Amino acid sequence: MSGGCSEIANPTSLKNAVQLLLLFDPENAPSVSLCSPTRQSVRPTLEPRQYASVKRVSLVFERSLRGRPCLTSTQEAMAFFRDYWNDNPANDQEQFVVACLDTKHRVQCVVVVTIGTLDASLVHPREVFKPAFIEGSSAVVLSHNHPSGNTTPSREDHEVTNRLTEVGKLLGITVLDHIIYGDGTGEVLSIRECN
């Protein structure tokens, strides 16, 4: 040992680990001296910290999903969203929600993605799949209401469903269905069954 350094099997990996530690938690990082195979001291650079995220996400397990409904069929999804919209009326505005599902298709959460106008709701894949990433979901079921009460899907409804299905394939999150709820009528319709 020269200068208090010992032989390191993979100095590049250790250097990367220390740089990450310094990058994300510089105040609590231990005092570390890295040595290359030639036993020269290496000082990790801190420039990447300048562009580190300014947000911190903490995931805390709240409770078990035991007792949550499973959406393993179109009929179950339609019944679930009929109840959801009855319990959470949209107040004459189109709302778009996503139900995040685990590997057994148990409902992990339902998140309002957008609140639109009387007859439209703009939907972006980033907002739809963000809660699914946070929950670690394997699938989602989409739903939105039609304030008119008419559950007939529009051309835009089909386009949004197809676009989100394709994005989901790229991300490894299956879009199982898209349920439309008719305000005031209680009618529900599956876009998957319309195709």
C-alpha positions as CSV (number, residue, x, y, z in Angstrom):
1,M,0.0,0.0,0.0
2,S,1.4,3.3,-1.0
3,G,0.0,6.5,0.5
4,G,-2.8,4.7,2.2
5,C,-4.4,3.4,-1.0
6,S,-5.2,-0.2,-1.6
7,E,-5.5,-2.1,-4.9
8,I,-9.0,-1.5,-6.4
9,A,-10.5,-4.2,-8.7
10,N,-12.5,-1.8,-10.8
11,P,-11.4,1.8,-10.2
12,T,-13.7,3.2,-12.9
13,S,-16.8,1.8,-11.2
14,L,-15.7,3.1,-7.8
15,K,-15.0,6.5,-9.3
16,N,-18.5,6.6,-10.9
17,A,-20.1,5.5,-7.6
18,V,-18.3,8.3,-5.7
19,Q,-19.1,10.9,-8.3
20,L,-22.8,9.9,-8.0
21,L,-22.7,10.1,-4.3
22,L,-21.1,13.5,-4.4
23,L,-23.5,14.6,-7.1
24,F,-26.7,13.7,-5.2
25,D,-25.6,14.0,-1.6
26,P,-22.5,16.1,-1.3
27,E,-23.1,17.1,2.3
28,N,-23.2,13.6,3.6
29,A,-20.6,12.1,1.3
30,P,-17.7,10.4,3.1
31,S,-14.2,11.6,2.6
32,V,-12.9,9.2,-0.1
33,S,-9.6,9.0,-1.9
34,L,-9.6,7.0,-5.1
35,C,-6.5,5.3,-6.5
36,S,-6.0,4.1,-10.0
37,P,-4.1,0.9,-10.7
38,T,-1.0,3.0,-10.9
39,R,-1.7,4.2,-7.4
40,Q,-2.2,7.8,-8.4
41,S,-4.8,9.7,-6.5
42,V,-7.9,10.6,-8.6
43,R,-10.2,13.4,-7.6
44,P,-13.7,13.2,-8.9
45,T,-15.0,16.3,-10.7
46,L,-18.1,18.0,-9.4
47,E,-19.2,19.8,-12.6
48,P,-22.2,17.4,-13.3
49,R,-23.7,18.5,-10.0
50,Q,-24.4,21.9,-11.6
51,Y,-27.0,20.2,-13.7
52,A,-28.4,17.8,-11.2
53,S,-32.1,17.6,-10.7
54,V,-33.5,20.1,-8.2
55,K,-36.3,17.8,-7.3
56,R,-36.3,14.9,-4.9
57,V,-38.8,12.1,-5.1
58,S,-39.5,9.9,-2.1
59,L,-41.7,6.8,-2.4
60,V,-43.3,5.7,0.8
61,F,-45.3,2.5,1.1
62,E,-48.7,3.6,2.5
63,R,-50.7,0.4,2.6
64,S,-51.4,-2.9,0.8
65,L,-53.5,-3.1,-2.3
66,R,-55.5,-6.0,-0.8
67,G,-59.1,-5.3,-1.3
68,R,-58.6,-3.1,-4.4
69,P,-60.6,-4.0,-7.4
70,C,-59.0,-6.0,-10.3
71,L,-59.8,-4.9,-13.8
72,T,-59.3,-8.1,-15.7
73,S,-62.1,-7.6,-18.3
74,T,-63.8,-4.9,-20.2
75,Q,-67.0,-5.4,-18.1
76,E,-65.0,-4.9,-14.9
77,A,-63.4,-1.8,-16.2
78,M,-66.7,-0.3,-17.3
79,A,-68.3,-1.1,-14.0
80,F,-65.4,0.4,-12.1
81,F,-65.5,3.7,-14.1
82,R,-69.2,3.9,-13.9
83,D,-68.8,3.9,-10.1
84,Y,-65.8,6.2,-10.3
85,W,-67.6,8.9,-12.3
86,N,-70.7,8.6,-10.1
87,D,-68.5,9.2,-7.0
88,N,-66.3,11.9,-8.7
89,P,-68.6,13.9,-11.1
90,A,-66.8,16.1,-13.6
91,N,-69.0,19.2,-13.2
92,D,-69.8,19.9,-16.9
93,Q,-66.1,19.7,-18.0
94,E,-64.4,16.9,-19.8
95,Q,-61.9,15.2,-17.6
96,F,-59.3,12.6,-18.5
97,V,-58.2,10.1,-15.9
98,V,-55.8,7.1,-15.8
99,A,-56.2,4.0,-13.6
100,C,-52.7,2.6,-12.9
101,L,-52.7,-1.2,-12.5
102,D,-50.2,-3.6,-11.0
103,T,-49.2,-7.0,-12.6
104,K,-52.4,-8.6,-11.3
105,H,-54.4,-5.6,-12.8
106,R,-55.3,-4.4,-9.3
107,V,-56.1,-0.7,-9.2
108,Q,-53.1,1.1,-7.6
109,C,-54.5,4.6,-8.1
110,V,-56.7,6.8,-10.3
111,V,-55.2,10.1,-11.3
112,V,-56.9,13.1,-13.0
113,V,-54.6,13.8,-16.0
114,T,-56.4,16.8,-17.5
115,I,-59.5,18.9,-16.9
116,G,-60.7,20.4,-20.2
117,T,-63.5,22.5,-21.5
118,L,-67.1,21.7,-22.1
119,D,-66.3,19.3,-25.0
120,A,-62.5,18.8,-25.1
121,S,-59.6,17.7,-23.0
122,L,-56.0,17.9,-24.3
123,V,-54.0,14.8,-23.3
124,H,-50.2,14.4,-23.5
125,P,-48.5,11.0,-23.1
126,R,-46.1,12.5,-20.5
127,E,-48.9,13.3,-18.1
128,V,-50.7,10.0,-18.7
129,F,-47.7,7.7,-18.1
130,K,-46.1,9.7,-15.3
131,P,-48.3,8.3,-12.5
132,A,-47.8,4.8,-14.0
133,F,-44.0,5.2,-13.7
134,I,-44.3,6.5,-10.2
135,E,-46.5,3.5,-9.2
136,G,-44.4,1.0,-11.1
137,S,-47.5,0.0,-13.0
138,S,-47.6,-2.7,-15.7
139,A,-50.8,-1.5,-17.3
140,V,-53.3,1.3,-17.4
141,V,-56.9,1.9,-18.2
142,L,-57.9,5.3,-19.5
143,S,-61.2,7.0,-19.0
144,H,-62.9,10.3,-19.7
145,N,-66.3,11.7,-19.5
146,H,-68.6,13.3,-22.1
147,P,-70.5,16.2,-20.5
148,S,-73.1,15.8,-23.3
149,G,-74.1,12.3,-22.0
150,N,-73.5,10.8,-25.4
151,T,-70.8,8.1,-25.1
152,T,-70.2,7.8,-28.9
153,P,-66.4,8.2,-29.3
154,S,-65.2,11.0,-31.5
155,R,-62.4,10.7,-34.1
156,E,-60.1,12.4,-31.5
157,D,-61.1,9.8,-28.9
158,H,-59.9,7.0,-31.2
159,E,-56.7,8.9,-32.1
160,V,-55.8,9.6,-28.5
161,T,-56.4,5.9,-27.6
162,N,-54.3,4.7,-30.5
163,R,-51.5,7.2,-29.8
164,L,-51.3,6.3,-26.1
165,T,-51.4,2.6,-26.9
166,E,-48.4,3.0,-29.2
167,V,-46.5,5.1,-26.6
168,G,-47.4,2.5,-23.9
169,K,-45.9,-0.2,-26.1
170,L,-42.6,1.7,-26.3
171,L,-42.6,2.2,-22.5
172,G,-43.6,-1.4,-21.6
173,I,-46.9,-0.3,-20.1
174,T,-50.0,-1.8,-21.6
175,V,-53.0,0.4,-22.3
176,L,-55.8,-2.2,-21.7
177,D,-58.8,0.0,-22.6
178,H,-60.3,3.5,-22.8
179,I,-63.7,3.9,-21.1
180,I,-66.0,6.8,-22.0
181,Y,-68.6,7.8,-19.4
182,G,-71.8,9.8,-20.3
183,D,-72.5,12.5,-17.7
184,G,-76.1,12.3,-16.5
185,T,-76.9,9.1,-18.2
186,G,-74.6,6.7,-16.4
187,E,-73.8,5.0,-19.7
188,V,-70.3,3.7,-20.3
189,L,-68.6,2.6,-23.5
190,S,-65.3,0.7,-24.2
191,I,-63.4,2.1,-27.1
192,R,-61.7,-1.3,-27.5
193,E,-65.1,-2.9,-28.1
194,C,-65.9,-0.3,-30.7
195,N,-62.9,-1.2,-32.9
